Amino acid sequence: MDATHLPEVTAAGVIIKAVLILAVIAAIAGFGTYIERKILAFMQRRYGPQHVGPYGLLQLAADGIKLFTKEDIIPQHANKIIFAVAPVITAATAFIALAAVPVFPDFTIPFIDVYVPSIASDINVGILFVLGMMAAGLYGPLLAGMAQANKWGIIGSARTAIQFLSYEVVTGLSILAPIMMVGSLSFVDFNDYQADGTWLVVYQPVAFILFLIAGFAETNRTPFDLLEHEAEIISGYVTEYSGMRWGLFFIGEYANMITIGVIASVVFLGGYNDFWIFPGWLMIIGKIAFSFFFMLWVRAAWPHVRPDQLMWLCWKVLMPLAVINVVITGIVIMLVQ
Amino acid sequence: MYEFVAFYIFAIATTILFLITVMSKNVLYSMTSLAAGMVLISGLFFLLGADFLGVVQLIVYVGAIMALYAFAMMFFDATKDVKEKHGNSTLVFLLGGLMALVFVIMFSAPIIGENIQALYPVGLAENLGVSGNAQDVGLVLFTKYLVPFEVAALMLLVAMIAGIILAGKKMDYSLTECEASDEELQKEIKKEEA
């Protein structure tokens, strides 16, 4: 992939790309709910949604109508401005993070001749930017919980602060070892490093597993969905939300799942390189789809953990492992050179 | 042109947000506007071509430091206004104004004298065959500023150990798994300390 052979990236191309990401990811987030329910149902030997449309495919439309027409309730004693801003923060940070990752293959629109790049904004510190933006995403649940004047909300936002802060450390440290090997923070360099067909997960299996576990915590998925644990705190930070405000939290969560999938695919699983007879764009979509499926699979298979178990896992198991992994990687790199 | 417009948008928005932080009586507004201002400051770094510093601003200030403020927020009722104590408001304005003036003079003096020179400009590492923002920062950090860097690291280590010692006194007991009542637990802890 030589940068000089690619057409110039214009402002129009970037705008088209941004709209494309927004439209497709938001649609996938909606469709993801259907897939999630179907897969969970399959694994738990149920049918799942099946009454609206063939195989329940139109359930998505029914849910959309419900979300849009539901009464928008703002609690009496809530801080109204912050209450309204919080869902937007979650969705916005999730989509801003997607601006720096390669999402679809690059292509040129035939008639108007506009080149649409694979990465909307190819900054050379892409990985750090995505992690930083996902870190900023913690303000969505945090402010939502504190603004709604509800005890479950406060507990939910306290858990948000603890969980996201703790697992950011593990995400950062686990991804540090691959960064040391590649010597760059750019997603393109990661992809090119694995162009010979050896995936980084072969060299860094520990880092990969740590990153996946921390990714579950950062996207608030079961077994770590303590922020909105139904059995303990009603719905946590989303207790008072209804309608499309709730829907924005949901879209943000699914966009974050896709982001984690993209990072895992590009950093550890060979990126968008061609593999055997499969072209690169098919490979990356397949990998992202598998990581999405993997998250649903885990949700069906594992129970929740307790908050203290979550902290124990982070600070006494995952973080020491990540540090040891970084130190060993450093020593090996030093010896090999 | 784009940079010009973007700079003024970021600059004005940051100023307004930080004004809200200072003026607002509601803790929630203050914290939200401070965090948002931090995000916009990283935008200024990106405009200057310092991608790495911009991202560090995001991760450190927005992701970590502001989130620590958020911990403290848990002890307030975030939906109520805070009653501030105003003693001598003339003195406050005088001191604040003086400090602002001193800062303006400090930062504008070299600009007026045209003595500003980047000792280690962006692109420093390109001479060594590697390019990139992170490499530039790393090069300066581990040559010219190695001693301050290590001293800062030592200071953080001291603070961390102090924090662990302060917080870790009663850590032998798992409060979650303990089935004793609070009073029994207190008695047990006191006995242990004696």
Contacts between the chains, C-beta under 8 A, distances in Angstrom:
chain1	res1	chain2	res2	distance
A	77	B	79	5.8
A	78	B	79	6.8
A	79	B	26	7.1
A	79	B	28	5.4
A	79	B	29	7.9
A	79	B	78	7.0
A	79	B	79	5.2
A	81	B	29	7.6
A	82	B	28	5.3
A	82	B	29	7.3
A	82	B	32	6.0
A	85	B	32	7.2
A	123	B	46	7.7
A	123	B	51	5.1
A	124	B	51	6.2
A	124	B	132	5.4
A	124	B	133	6.6
A	125	B	51	4.8
A	125	B	52	5.3
A	125	B	55	5.1
A	125	B	132	7.9
A	125	B	133	6.3
A	125	B	134	6.3
A	128	B	52	7.4
A	128	B	55	4.3
A	128	B	56	7.7
A	128	B	59	6.8
A	129	B	51	7.7
A	129	B	55	5.1
A	129	B	58	7.4
A	131	B	59	6.8
A	132	B	55	5.2
A	132	B	58	3.5
A	132	B	59	4.2
A	132	B	62	7.2
A	132	B	63	6.2
A	133	B	58	6.8
A	135	B	58	7.1
A	135	B	59	5.9
A	135	B	62	6.7
A	135	B	63	3.1
A	135	B	64	7.7
A	136	B	35	7.9
A	136	B	39	6.4
A	136	B	58	6.3
A	136	B	62	4.8
A	136	B	63	6.2
A	138	B	63	7.2
A	138	B	67	6.2
A	139	B	32	7.5
A	139	B	35	6.0
A	139	B	62	8.0
A	142	B	67	7.6
A	142	B	70	5.5
A	143	B	28	7.2
A	143	B	32	6.1
A	146	B	28	6.0
A	146	B	73	6.4
A	146	B	78	4.3
A	147	B	28	6.2
A	147	B	78	7.0
A	147	B	79	7.2
A	149	B	79	4.8
A	154	B	74	7.0
A	157	B	70	7.8
A	157	B	74	7.7
A	158	B	74	5.2
A	161	B	67	5.7
A	161	B	70	5.1
A	161	B	71	5.7
A	161	B	74	7.7
A	164	B	67	7.3
A	165	B	63	7.9
A	165	B	64	7.0
A	165	B	67	5.2
A	165	B	68	7.9
A	168	B	63	6.2
A	168	B	64	7.6
A	172	B	59	7.9
A	183	B	130	7.8
A	184	B	132	7.0
A	185	B	52	8.0
A	185	B	132	7.5
A	185	B	134	5.8
A	186	B	132	8.0
A	306	B	176	6.7
A	307	B	176	8.0
A	308	B	174	7.0
A	308	B	176	4.6
